[in-house]
């Protein structure tokens, strides 16, 4: 019979419900912005709110700041249709909503299997696509949307879809995901019932791909992608072929000294749980494949490799996997291209600037044009260009819950540079109504107490980062080290006796 002590060990213990912070925190709050394609109307999503307002003196109609009510979770998608008749919104309440911009009424509400993470319209405005965190991309017609049921368009095999981009001729659908790739799919003649064929995969990033932006002339088939590995890569996406890699974010300096006390970090218990919390807060899956060395080797070449130590054994490999969870640089969180495809705006998390890159036709490379800052816009996380070439950015305090935002607008000068014109375009009252800043949140930003999600995640990892020498010391402190040494010596004696 099984002994009592052994039987107790095999029994599954009940884990009481925890009322504190969950192990996997929700994704950090992100502000999203969209501008009407034909009218001076702007929409900004903050938390569960979507604020709509007209702007400028030459607007066709004056629309006072109002909110679209309906979402019960943070909104993660907001986009106007190319003809301006519809607005798409979607979020963490697992719903996608289609709004009529003439009356601002909700004409359709669709339920998604998981939280909605991306969305876009076809350029003829006949169909709308939205994706969820399970990797499914659904499609629905805009006309008759109230009675339509979204159809499954394509899937990314359980990988979070981060963006959807359609080419102007509606020939290709470009989807990016957290599995380090951009997928180019052919749009079928019948989008609701046709079979989707894969044209190409753009592979080379060593961490999640946050967004894609079309570059150059439409017939050039160029695309820029921004990634968590800190790079912006230029592709000829039909072939596909990597043309150039621009490093937008270098490895950050040491955020914390290695922990020399051992303890929970040495055993990997509490440190691993904290690291997974940081990954969840950054909106990424926990990846234990040792991508740090891949990033070091593949930031310029687009290739990564990792070789485990042959002498270290399984224990060393397990420890190595626990302390290397991706590149140690701030991620590129968004990219957006200008109407002519000549300029791409790049946002790096934690930086109060917009990196503007321009396309060099002769070398087919991306070159730095300008680093644009807005006097009172902190932590920009979303950007877009409107029909007039204005650059819009949205940001705000990096808090889990907030209803405030920071908005900035810049115009293009004769020499190609950009300058801020937020107050001139929006005015003081309208900007205040759209942003709804909170004094206590602004005070936290000014004090430097707020840290972006990825930087928090990186600080947690730094506490668990050990040198090779320190790993050897920690290994000797393990309870089973002496027994391992005894068994190893015994095995060596047997082997020597056989010889």
N, C-alpha and C positions, 0 to 999 in steps of 0.2 A: 504493500500500500504506500501511497505517497505520504511523505512526512508532512507534519503540520506546517512547519516553517516553509517548506517548498511549495505547499499548496497555497499558502497565503501570498507568496510572491507571484504565483500565476494568476491569482484572482485580480480582476480589473477593479480598481478602486474608483469610487464615485467622486467626481470632481464637482464641488459646489459651484453654483452660478456666481460669477464675479460681477460685482456692481461697479467696479472702478473702470479705468480706461481699458478698452478692448485691446487685444494683442495687435490687431490690424486696424489702424486708424483710418478714417475716411480720407479720400483724396483731398489735397489742399485746395482752398478756395481759389478759383481762377475767374477773372473778369473777361467776358467775351463782348465783342463789338461788331456791328454790321451797319453798313450805310446803304440807303436805297439807291438803286442804279440810275434812276431818272429824276428823283426829287431830292430836295435837301431834308432828308429825314434820317435820323440816326437811332439805332437800337443798341442798348447796352444791357447785358445780363450780369447781375450780381446776386449770388445766392439763388433764392427762389424767384427773384424779381426780374422782369424784363421791362426796362424803361424805354419809352418811345417819345421822341420829340422832333419837331422841325427846327431848323437852324438857318442862320443867314438872312439877310434882308431881301434876297431875291427868290425866296422859296415860293412855290406855287400856292401853298396853303399853310396856314399857321396851325400847328398842332401842339397844344400844351402838353407838358410832361405828364405822361400817364403810364400806368403799369398794366401789363398783361397778366391777369390772375388765372391760375390754373395748375401750376406745377407745385408739388409738395416736397420736392427735393431740389438741390442745387442744379441750376441750368448749365449744361455743358456744350450746348450747340445753339447758335443763333445765326441765321442766314436768310437773305432776301433772294427771291427768284430773279433771274435775269430780266424778266419783263416787269418786275416790281409788284406783281399782283398778290404775291404770297410771302409770308414769313414763316420759316421753320424754326421751331424751338424744341429742344430735347434735353433730358437730364437724368439725374440719379433716381428719379421716381419711376424709371423704366417706361416712360412715355415719350412719344414724339407728337407734337401738336402743329397743325397747319392753320395759320391765321390769314384771314382776308384783310389786306391792307387798306381797302376802301372803308370798311366799317370797323376794323380791328376786332372782329369776332372770330372765335375759334370754329373752323369749319370741319375739323377732323381731329380725333385723338386716337393714336395707335399705341398699343401695348407692345413693348419689346421684351424678349426673353430675359435680357440683362439690362444694366444701366446703359443709357444711350451715350456714346462717346464721340460721334462724328456725324456730319450730315452735309448734303449739298444738293443742288438742283441741276438737272440737265440744262444745257444752254438754250434749248427751245422751250424751257419752262413747262414741259408736258409731264415730267415725272420728277419725283423727289426721292432721294436715297438717304438712308440713315443707318448707322451701324451701332452695335452694342459691344459690351466688354467680353462677350463670348466669342466674338470674331465673325458674327453674321452681319451681312449687309442686306438690308431689306429695301424694296422699291415699291412705290405706290403712285398712282396717277394723281395729278393735281385737280383735274376736272372730275367731278363726281367723287371727291375724296371722302365725303361723309359716309358713303355706303361701300367704299372700297376696302378690301383686306390686303395689307402689304404682302408681297410675295418675296420669297427668299431669292436674292440675286446672286450672291457669292459668299464664300466663307473663308476665314483665315485660320482654321484649325485651332480653336481655343486660344487665340492670341488677340489681345486688345487692339482694336482698330483705332488709330489715333487721328487719321484725317482721310478725307475723300476729296479728290480733285478730278474734274472732267475736262477733257480737251475741248477747245472751242467748236470743233467739228463733230463732237459727240462720238468720235470713233473709239476713244480709249477712256477707261476709268482707272485712275491711279489711287491705290489705297496703301497707306503706311501702317505699320503696326509695332508693337512692343517686342517683336521677335527679330528686330534688326534688319528688316527688309522693306522695300517698296515693291509692290506688285502692280504690274500693268496688264489690264484685262481688256479684251475687245468687247465693245458694246454691241449686243445682237440687234438685228433689225427689229425684232419684237421684244423690247426690254422686259415686259411682264411675263413672257412665256419662253423666250429664246434661251439657248444654251450659251453660257459665258465661257469663252476660251481665253486661256492665259497667253499673253503675248510675250512677256518677259518678267524676270525678277532682277531688280537692281540690288545686288549684294555687295557688301564691303564695309558697312558700318559695324562697329563692334559693340554697340549698345542700342537701345530703343531708338526708333525713328519717330520724331515728334510730328513733322509736317513736311509737305512738299509744295513747291511753287513752280509754275511753268515759266520758262525763260525764253528770250529771243523771239524770233518770228515763229508763227505756228508751224510752218513747214520745216523748221529746224529740229523740232521734236526734242527740245532741251528742257531739263528739269533740275531744280535745286532741292536738295533734301537737308534738313537739319536734324541732328541726332544728339542723344545723351552722351556720346563719346566726344562732344565738344567740337565737331567738325561740320562744315557745310560742303556737300559734294555736288558737283555738276555732272549730269548724266545726259547722254543721248539715249532716251529711255526705250526706244523701239528695238534697238539692236540686242541687248543694251550694252552701253560702253561708258565706263567711268572716264571723264575728261579731265577733271581737276578736283583737288581736295584743298579746302581752305580751313585752317585751324583757327576757330573763333574763340576757343576757350582752352587755355593751357592748364596743366595740373596745378591745383591750388597748393599753397604752402601748408606745412604741417599745422593741423588744427589742435592736436593734443599729443602729448608725449606718450610713448608706449607705457602701458601699465606693468610695473615691475613687481607688483605685489602678488601676482598669481590669482588665487581665490577663484571667484566665479568666472573671471575671464579665462583663467588657465583651464578650467574644466569646460568652458564653452557654453555654459548653461545660460546665465542671465544675459551675457553679452550677445548670444545668438538671438535671444528673444528681443532684446533692444534693437539689434540690427534689423530684424524683420519688421519691427514697428517703423523704423526709419524708411525702409523700402516701401512699405505700404503708404506712408505719408507722402512719399514722393510719387505715388501713382505707378509703381513698378512692381512686377512680380519678383519674389525672391529668387535670385539666380545664383547657384553655387557651382558654376562651371569654371571659375577662375578667369574672369574676363579681364582682370587687371593686366596680365601679361599680354593678352591679345591686344588691348588698347595700346600698350607701349610699342608693340611690333607693327600694328596695323593702322595707326592714325594717318600715315601718309600712303601706305601701300594698299590699304583696304583688305589686308589679310592678317589673321591672328593665329597664334599657335601657343600651345602650352605643353610642356613636357614635365611629367612628375619625376621626382628624384627616385632613382632606382634603389638607392641605399636607405632611403628614409622609411620605406615600408608603407603599409596602409594607414598607420597612425599619423605619420607626417603628412600624407596626402590629405587626410580628413581635416587636419588642422589647417593646412594650406588653403583648402577650399572654404573653410569657415571665415578666413580673414581676408579673402580677396573676392569682393562682390562687384566688380566692374571698375571702370576708369575713375580715377580720382580727380575729376575736373567738373566744373559747373556745366550742366547740360544746356544745349541749345533747345529752347522750348517752343520756338515758333519761327517760321519764315514766311514772308509775303512778298510778292513781286509787283512791280509797277505796271500800269496798263500797257506800256510798250514793251515790257519784258526786259528792259535794260538794267533795272536796279532791283535788288532783293534786300529787304529789311530783315535783319537777324536779331533775335532776342535771346540773350543768355541769362539764365536765372540768377537773380541776385545783383545784376548790373543795372544801374540807373542810366542806361544809354541804349541807343539803337545803332547797331553796326550796319552801315549801308555798304553793300558790295555792288560793283558794276560789272557787266559782262564785256570782256574784251573780245571783239569779233576775230581779230587776227590770230590770237593765241588760243581762243576758246577757253579762257580761264576767268575766274572771279578775282577782281582786284578791289582792295579797300578804297572806298570813295570818301567816307566820312563817318565819324562817330558823333552822333547827334544826341544831345541831352536836352531835356525839358526842365525848366527851373523848378517846377513843383510836382513832377510826376515821379513816383518812386516804384520800383519793382515792376516795370512793364512786362506783361506776359502775353499780350495779343496785339497784333498789328495788321493793318490793311491799307490799301490805296483805293481812293474813290475814283469816280469817273473823271474828275478834274485833275487827278494826280496828287491830291493832298494825301499825306501820310497820317493815319490815325493810329494812336496807341492807347491801350487800356492797361491799367495796373492798379496797385493799391497795397495796403498793408497785408503782409503774408500771414493771415490769421485763418483758423479753421472755420470760423463763423464771422461774417461781417456783411453789412449792407452798404458799405461805402466803396468808392472807386476813385481812381485818378485817370483823367482823360487828357490827352495831348494831341495837338494837330500841328502839322508842319507843311509848308508849301515849298515848291521847287523854285529856285532862283535861276536867273539867266545862265549862270556858270555851271549849273548842274548840282550845286549844293542845296541843302535844305535848311530852312530856318523855322523856328516855332512861331505859330500864329494863332494859338488857342483862344486867347482873349478876343482877338479881332474877329474870329469866325463864330465863336459861340456866345461871347458876351459873359459878363460876370454872373448875372442872375440865372441864365440858362445852364451854365456850367455847374453852378452850385446845386441846382435842382437835379441835374443828372448824376453828379458825383455823390451828394449827400454825405460829405465827410463828417467824421465824428472826432471831437476834440481829444477824447481819451486815446483813440487809435492813432491819431496824428502825433500825440505826445510819445507814444511807444515807438513810433517810427523815428522821431527826432532823437530819442534817447539811444537808439541803436539796439534796443532790447529784442527786436524781432529779427528772426533769422529765417531765410527761405527753407523750404522743406528739404531740398536736396542737400543743402549745407548742414542741416541738422542730422540728416542721415549719414553724411560723410563724417561728421564729428563723432558719431557713435562708432563708426567703423574704425576711425583712427585710434580710439581707445583699445580696440581689439587687434591692432596691427603690431606684430612682433618681428624682431630680427631673427635670423637663423640661430644665432648664439643664444638668444633668450628662449627660443623654442626648445633648445636642447636642455636648458636649465629647468624649464617648466615640465619637460618630459620626465626628468629625474625626480620631481616632486610628486608625481602621480602615485597613487596607492599600489597600482599593479606593476610598477617599474621593477621592483626587486624580484617579483615572481617571474616577470618576463625575462630578466637577466638570467635567473636560475634555469629556466627552461631552455633558453638559448645555449647556455653553457653545457647543459646536459645533452642537447642535440649535437653540439659540436664534438663532445666526447664520444658519442655513439658513432658519429661519422668517422672520427679518427680511428676508432677501434676496428671499423670495417676495413679500413685501408691497411 
